[in-house]
Amino acid sequence: MSLLDTAAIFKYHNNLTRKYEKGDVRSLGWFTPESQLLRFSILSKIANFDNCSVLDAGCGYADLCGYIKNIHPTCRYYGIDQIPEFILKAVNDYGNMPDVVFFQGDIEMASLPILDYTLASGLLCYKNSNPLYVFEMIQKLFMGCRIGLAFNMLSKEPENNTLLNAYDKNMIFSFCKILSSHCVLHDNYLEDDYTIFLYH
């Protein structure tokens, strides 16, 4: 990710943080808490996370941590995000839970821990000057987990938004089938969103 791409993401979230109260999911780019929870529900269907390790790539405020740990308390959760304010709030809200670890860093450049599963909620929705970025990131995230990757993407760009990007689900799913013969597409929960599971 170029410096301009990174700067655009920081500016985007700084503007949203000034607009909404701290901790409001809309400061992360989510439209409603309900849509965020629905996306979490779909992502978590990739597996039973009991006694498994999970990386939340682009964790934001780490509300996915709270969601998963409430259902699978023995899950070992690791969250990473490049925005310091997000990590600080994540640590404040969830850092005292057992088997929860947070990192601040650029996911593209970071050497990520090899865990059982990787989840990416919203991470791959940003526009990027590199036309291959989304494919490179999907491959990196998949190769960085032992069992499976679940990620969601937009199928329709939001109105009046210059940073979020939508990708054709058939194109992305076709690419995923190159990486793995065991892929699952979920596209019946929101009209503008879809989720893909890849298994090793």
C-alpha positions, 0 to 999 in steps of 0.5 A: 500500500502506497503512502498516499493510500495509507494517508487516505485511509487515515484521513477517511477514519479521522473524518468519521471519528470527528463526525461520530462519537468514539466507539460508534461503528460508523467511525469504522465505515459501517453503516449501522450496528445491525449490519456489522453484527450480521457480517460478524455472524456470517464470518463466524460460520466458517468454523467452530472456534473453540480452542482455536486461534483466530487473527482479526485482520484490520480489527478496528475497535475489535468488536469482532473479538467480543462477538467471538469470545462470547460464543467461543470463550476458549478461542485465542484471539489476535487483532491487528490494525494500523490506526493507533486510536482503534488499537487503543480502544480495542485494548481498553475494551477487550484487552483484559479478556483471556487469550486476547492480544493486539498489535498495531501495524500495516497488515500488508507489511507486517509479518503476521502470526500463523494461526488457525483462522484469519478473518477480515471484516471490511479490510479489503473494501478500500480503494488502492492505487495498486490494481492487484492489491486485493488479490495480493492481500487475499493470497497473503491472508490465506497463506498466513493461516493453517485452516481457513480464511473468511473475508467480506467485500462490498458488491456495491459502492456506497453513495457519496463515498470516495474511498470504499470500493466494490468488487464483482463477486464472481471475479473474486470467487474465481480467483479464490478457487485458484488458491483453494478447491474448497471455497464457499460464497455467501451472498444472501444476507445483505444486498451490497455485501458478500463473504467468502470462505477459503479452506486449506 
